[in-house]
Amino acid sequence: MRLLHTSDWHLGKRLDDFSRLEEQQAVLQEIVEIAEQEQVDAVLVAGDLFDTFNPPTEAVEIFYRSLKRLSDNGRRPVIVIAGNHDSPDRIEAPDPLARECGIVFAGYPNSSVVPFELESGLKVVQSSEGFLELKLPGAEVALRLLLTPYANEYRLKACLGAENSEEAAGCP
């Protein structure tokens, strides 16, 4: 099984008044080309998708277009988790539509993926908080992932059900 792991895209990042969108678009084009050339079975995008919680519209458009191309029309799953620069709600918002393309979003440590199956053969075999098992088109074995989006202290305490940081620190 071939996996392509990428992270820290920081889409929308600027250098003072200088936009880097053109440069970012070129890098994402290269990532798509690598996925195609290497015939990867799945793409993992591990956080810091955007540079701020509220990225510019152009950065969001580049992001969604690139994910759709990476998914190869649902034949290749793309699993995306939030990083410390990302808004978990923003990351998970397009989930119902994204699933139709084989794209899975996890914004929170306790995110659970809604089961789905695509005509391509991509299927969620099992899902629970922070865990995902996928059957990939043409693969003999399932892909199992522990989804671990960035958890600041507040999110971690909420996820663990701890009232204070001392209780959260004692959790395994």
PyMOL commands that set and color helices and strands:
alter all, ss='L'
color gray80, all
select helices_A, chain A and resi 21-37+57-71+88-92+95-99+153-160+165-169
alter helices_A, ss='H'
color red, helices_A
select strands_A, chain A and resi 3-6+14-15+18-19+42-46+78-81+103-106+123-128+131-135+143-146
alter strands_A, ss='S'
color yellow, strands_A
deselect
rebuild
show_as cartoon
